[in-house]
Amino acid sequence: MESSVFLPGDDLQWEELGGGVSRQIMGYNTQIMMVKVRFKKGSVGSQHHHFHSQATYATSGKFEFCIGDEKRIIKEGDGVYIKPNIPHSALCLEDGILIDVFSPVREDFLDGTALSYFGGKK
């Protein structure tokens, strides 16, 4: 299981997740996955957790992240690391894009069984 080698962003469809959030899967194999996630101001990533390690980089916008018991404002150029099984959430304060990297791959994103943490899908 792996993606194509080259994944031009202009060629990839945005998957609408609901609540002002959409994503593009940017590359993966069984060990790692990178996902671009676009948020509209006011969008919420509800609290959730998963067994994957996650590193997130903000390419634009401003977000309030809650990871475990800690809450911080993240802006363009900032990153976060989320350990496996730690509850986390995000509120988009200004339109923006996050790059999420997961290990191992989020198979639930690929097969469509992922629960949506964003306004009403699944």
Secondary structure, 3 states (H helix, E strand, C coil): CCCCCCCCHHHCCCEEEECCEEEEEEEECCCCEEEEEEECCCCEEEEECCCCEEEEEEEEEEEEEEECCEEEEEECCCEEEECCCCCEEEEEEEEEEEEEEEECCCHHHHHCCCCCCCCECC
